[in-house]
Amino acid sequence: MTDGTITWRELWGETERLVGDRPMARWICEEAAGLDGPAFLDALGEPATQRMVHQLDSIVGRVRGGEPVQYVLGHWAFRHLDLMVDRRVLIPRPETEQLVELVLGRARDHGAPIRCADLGTGSGAIGLSLAAELPLDGTTVWLTDASADALEVARANLIGLGQRAANVRFGEGSWFAALPVDLRGCFDLVVANPPYIAEGDTELDASVRDWEPSTALFAGADGLDAVRAIVGDARAWLTPGGSLLLEIGHRQGADVARLLRAAGLCDVTIEPDLAGRERFAVASAPG
Ligand SMILES: C[S@@+](CC[C@H](N)C(=O)[O-])C[C@H]1O[C@@H](n2cnc3c(N)ncnc32)[C@H](O)[C@@H]1O
């Protein structure tokens, strides 16, 4: 792109032409301009500096090379949070925002005090949102992951939480093994968006396969290995009447419901996402 007296309005148009997506072009321009929302719109008639145009060129080059825009920008919005993201973690998805909504609904039914666990936290999207949106008093949220790299990202994102950060705990390890053993039977809510893609899935988007961590994506031949591990131990870690909420693949509802019932969980439901696809499994421990 040229620089000199080019305005942000022209740069936005040029960026849209290069990346083929108007909202994405705007996020990129906002990043290069160091402005967002209304401040960016107010600056549309202003010229960009040479340094800003260079930064814009560099971002556009990476995006055109196939790198997900979220990794290029280095941060991404999730509910009320602006999360740092890089290749150590899955890019948080909009449907996962809906999973948080389901957890918050359950939390309201349980009332305070409330202890939650977000297993396989990645960037911290789910657990940090719960800590941000559940009552300040009486809430504890455990964020766990088997990946030390992912936990570093989640810890970095704790900074965005202010005083609510005091309600967050971290644990490293495989699913429930990351939690202190004396908390068995003490979790009101356990939530996870585990890996659920079958190895060799041919429908997986190439940019997901090429850029996002494989440990966040794949879960055995049928994509259910992680769900099986979590569901198998959930009853022992939940309080009587406590809830397990999972994000699942859109064709896994019947299998996951069967696994939940076989593990002795009750009130099993499979919930749709906004597009009407079966994407969430919810169940309770007896009692
Ligand atoms: C689909 S990603 C979800 C990340 C984040 N919760 C979100 O919704 O954006 C799955 C996460 O599970 C983690 N994971 C994979 N295997 C695990 C295991 N055995 N125990 C704990 N976490 C695991 C991965 O490192 C990854 O962060």
The ligand as an SDF file (V2000), in Angstrom:
LIG
                    3D

 27 29  0  0  0  0  0  0  0  0999 V2000
  -10.9340  -26.9660   22.2050 C   0  0  0  0  0  0  0  0  0  0  0  0
   -9.6450  -26.2770   23.2270 S   0  0  0  0  0  0  0  0  0  0  0  0
  -10.6290  -25.2000   24.2520 C   0  0  0  0  0  0  0  0  0  0  0  0
   -9.8940  -24.0170   24.7840 C   0  0  0  0  0  0  0  0  0  0  0  0
  -10.7920  -23.0180   25.5420 C   0  0  0  0  0  0  0  0  0  0  0  0
  -11.4490  -23.6560   26.6640 N   0  0  0  0  0  0  0  0  0  0  0  0
  -11.8320  -22.4320   24.6150 C   0  0  0  0  0  0  0  0  0  0  0  0
  -13.0120  -22.7950   24.7380 O   0  0  0  0  0  0  0  0  0  0  0  0
  -11.4760  -21.6060   23.7680 O   0  0  0  0  0  0  0  0  0  0  0  0
   -9.2630  -27.6410   24.2690 C   0  0  0  0  0  0  0  0  0  0  0  0
   -8.2540  -27.3930   25.3600 C   0  0  0  0  0  0  0  0  0  0  0  0
   -8.0990  -28.6160   26.0840 O   0  0  0  0  0  0  0  0  0  0  0  0
   -6.7330  -28.7790   26.4070 C   0  0  0  0  0  0  0  0  0  0  0  0
   -6.4780  -30.2090   26.6300 N   0  0  0  0  0  0  0  0  0  0  0  0
   -6.2400  -31.1710   25.7120 C   0  0  0  0  0  0  0  0  0  0  0  0
   -6.0600  -32.3550   26.3280 N   0  0  0  0  0  0  0  0  0  0  0  0
   -6.1910  -32.1360   27.6540 C   0  0  0  0  0  0  0  0  0  0  0  0
   -6.1300  -32.9740   28.8120 C   0  0  0  0  0  0  0  0  0  0  0  0
   -5.8920  -34.2800   28.7200 N   0  0  0  0  0  0  0  0  0  0  0  0
   -6.3320  -32.4010   30.0100 N   0  0  0  0  0  0  0  0  0  0  0  0
   -6.5830  -31.0600   30.1160 C   0  0  0  0  0  0  0  0  0  0  0  0
   -6.6420  -30.2250   29.0700 N   0  0  0  0  0  0  0  0  0  0  0  0
   -6.4530  -30.7590   27.8470 C   0  0  0  0  0  0  0  0  0  0  0  0
   -5.9840  -28.1880   25.2520 C   0  0  0  0  0  0  0  0  0  0  0  0
   -4.6560  -27.8380   25.6240 O   0  0  0  0  0  0  0  0  0  0  0  0
   -6.8730  -26.9920   24.9090 C   0  0  0  0  0  0  0  0  0  0  0  0
   -6.4630  -25.8410   25.5940 O   0  0  0  0  0  0  0  0  0  0  0  0
  1  2  1  0
  2  3  1  0
  2 10  1  0
  3  4  1  0
  4  5  1  0
  5  6  1  0
  5  7  1  0
  7  8  2  0
  7  9  1  0
 10 11  1  0
 11 12  1  0
 11 26  1  0
 12 13  1  0
 13 14  1  0
 13 24  1  0
 14 15  1  0
 14 23  1  0
 15 16  2  0
 16 17  1  0
 17 18  1  0
 17 23  2  0
 18 19  1  0
 18 20  2  0
 20 21  1  0
 21 22  2  0
 22 23  1  0
 24 25  1  0
 24 26  1  0
 26 27  1  0
M  CHG  2   2   1   9  -1
M  END
$$$$
